[in-house]
């Protein structure tokens, strides 16, 4: 069974920074694509950033230049460094692997709340 556990969320002032972590267990982490999504109340869940097994990254236009996704395969962990945070970044952030090559399934974490105050 694959488990994704996010951490690092919290309350931060606008302009501040946070680093989210997602620890994966039971997965073929090093060969899986990993992603971060976010969902604000009443909104759909949107892709924030994605990183492939080879380290190729893609970002939503709204976070380009401010957020950085990275991975540490030795620790089975993916990170989201968030700088220059804005109020509109307030949301619950979810870790995702769209397709685990070991189980042929996709998985979601429980999410971690990020709240940016002005």
N, C-alpha and C positions, 0 to 999 in steps of 0.2 A: 504494500500500500504506500502510495506517495503522499507525503505531507509537506505543505509549504507553510512556514510560519514567519509572518512579518513582524518587524519591530522598528522602533525609532521614531514613531509619530509623536505629535505633541502640539503644544501651543507656541507659536512664534510670532514675533512682530514682523510687519511688512519690511522687506529688505533683508531679513535674516536668512539663515540656512538651517537645513536639517538633512540628515543622512538616514535613509531607510535601508533596512536589511531584510533579506528573505532567505531563510535557511531551508534547504530542501533535504528530505530524507527519503530513503526507499526509492530513489529515482536514478535514472541514467543521466545524472545532472550534466556531466561534462559534454555530452553530445546532444543535449536538448537546447532548443531555443527557449529563452526566458523573456518575460515581459512584465511591465508594470502598467496597470490600468488605474483609473480613478473614477469615482462616482460621487457627485454632489447630491444633496437631497432633492428629489423630484426630477433628477436628470438621468440620462442614460449613462452606462459605464463606457468610458472612452479610453482608447489606447494612449498611453503617455510615451512609452519608450520600449524598444525591443532590442535584444542582443542575441545574435546567433551563436552557435557553438564555436564558430571561427572568429567571433569577436566583432562581426559587422553590426553596426548600430543604426537605428532609425528613431526619429523623434517626431512627436506632434509639433506642428508649427508654433503652437502657443508656448512651448517650453524650450524650443531650440535656443542654444546659447546660455541657458540658465540651469538646465538639468543635465546630469551625466549618468548614464547607466554603465555599470561595470560588473564583472564577475570574477570570483576566485574559485576556480574549480577544485583546488585543494581543500577548501572549506565548504564546498557545495553551497555557496552563498552568492546571491546577486544583490547589488546595491543600487540605490538611486540617490545620488547627491543632488540636492535641490538648493540652489543659490538664488539670491534676489527674489525671494518669495513675494507673491502678491496675494491680495485678498481672494482673488478668483482662483487661486490654487487650493483653496479650502475644499477638502473632499476626503472621502475614505479611499485609501490607496490599497490596491490589491496586487499581489504577486500571481503570476500565471505561467504555466507551461502549457502551450497549446497542444503539444503532442509528446508524451513521454515515450521514448523509443523502447523502453522495457515493457510497458503495459499497453501501449497503443491507445492511451487515453489522455485527455487534457485534465488539468487540475487547477484549482484556485485556492489561495490562502483565505484566511478569515478577514484580512484587511487590517489596516492601522489608520487611525484618524489623524489628519493634519488640519490644523486650524490656524489661519493667518489673520492676525488682528492688525487694524490700521492704527 
